[in-house]
Structure formats: structure tokens, C-alpha cells
Amino acid sequence: MTVTNGLYTIQIEMSDGGRGRAHGIIVLRDGKIAGGDSYFYYTGSYTADRGKWRGELVTTEHTKSSGALPLFGGREVTCGFSGSYSANGAQVQGTALVGKTSVLFHAKLQLQSEF
């Protein structure tokens, strides 16, 4: 079994190095990642085998937030992650490098539609 190609919802919680959360959508297809939320878009790649996966993701701001300062605001941020997956979802732990600060995060992905 490999990661199911499809559209996923993603819930991200950031901890050490900065606090925050984000909710968005993400597409996983044949080792490629694309997605986003209200303020950022994500691109990247992954490898998967036997229930484990790992990859790299770049987060880029597409819309400025009014009234709040997002942790990643104004920066292109590279994230490395690893975790596990099943037929209908996945989870990851990773590190985002925000300037000179490492931010730990955890994310849950839930499959919404296969393709």
C-alpha cells in the first residue's frame, strides 16, 4: 500500500519555536504535494513505503493577513516531515525553518476524495 492519491483536508498544530495552527486542503499525487489555506500555498514532494512516509514542503504566503501576524508571514518556509499513513489519512511530525528559528509541527490529513 502507498499513500492514496487524492484531495485531503489538513490540520496543522505548531509548537516549540512558535505557536499557531492552520487548516487547509492538500493534494497528494504520485509523490507530489500541492495545496493551501486562506493565506499560504504549499508545494513539495514525498516518498512512501509500508505505512511510513517522508517529504519536504515549501510554504509561501499568497495573501497578507489583516489584523494578525502569521508565524510564517512574508517568508518562504521550508518544512521537512515524516510520519505514517493509512488508506484514508495520514499524520506527520516535522520541523519548519522560519528564519533562524526551528518550529516543530504536527499535522493530520484526512482523505476527502480519491483520484
N, C-alpha and C positions, 0 to 999 in steps of 0.2 A: 504494500500500500504506500502511496505517496500523498503529498498534500493535494486535496481536491481543488481542481481549477474552478474558480468561481468568485462571486461577489460576497464579501464578508462585512459585517459591522465590526468595529474595533473600539475597545475601551482601554485607554492608557492612563496609568497612575504613575506619577513621578515622585520620587522620594529623595534620598540623600543627594545633596548638591543643589537641590531646588524642589519646590513643591508645586504640583499642578496636576491637571487631568485634561484629557481630551477625548472626544467621541467623534467618530467619523466612519467612513467606508474605505474599503481597500479591496483591490482586485489582485488575486494570486493566479498566475497563469504561466505554466511551463517554466518556472524559475524566475519569473519577472514579477515585480510589485509596482502597483500604481494606485493612488487613492488620495484622500484628503478630508479636510473638515472645513469649518467656516473661515479659517484664517490661513491654513497651510495646505500644501500638497506634498505627497510622498512619492518617491521613486526609489527603486532598488532591485535587488536580486537575492535569491535564496537557493540553497540546496537542501534536499530532504532524503532521508532513508530510514526505514524501520522505526517510524514513530518519532524520530528526532529531526529537527531542522535548525538551520542557522543562516544568517544572512547579514546584509548591510542595507541601510535605508538612509536616504538623504531627505531632510525636511526643509522646505522652502516656503517663506511667507508669501502669500498672494494678495492678501487684503489686510490693511492696518486695522488694528482693534481700537475702537473709540472707548475711552473710559477705563481701560485696563492695559497693563503692560504684560503681554505674554512672555513666558520664560525664554522662548526661542525667538522672540520678536526681532525683526530686522536682520536675522542671521541665517545663513545656510548651515544646517546642523547635520553632522554625520552620526549615525547610530549603528552599533553592532548589536546583534541579538542572537540568542539560541533558546531552544525550548522543545516542546513536544506538540504533536498534532494527532487528531483522530479523523474519522470520516466527515464529521460535521463541525469541526472547530480546531482551534489551536491556542496555545499560550506561549508567551516568550518573556524572558528577562533580558535586560540589556543595559548598555551604557551609551549615553549621548554626550558628545563633547561640545559644550557650549562655551565658546571662547577658550579659556584655560580651566574651566570647571567641568568635572565629570558629574553627570546627573544619572542616577540609576532609575530604571523604569520597569514596570511590569505591564503587559498587555494581554487582553483576552480577545480572541477573534471568534465570531460565530458565523457559520456559513448561512447565507440567505438564499443564494441561487447558484446552482451548478451550471457550468458551460464548458 
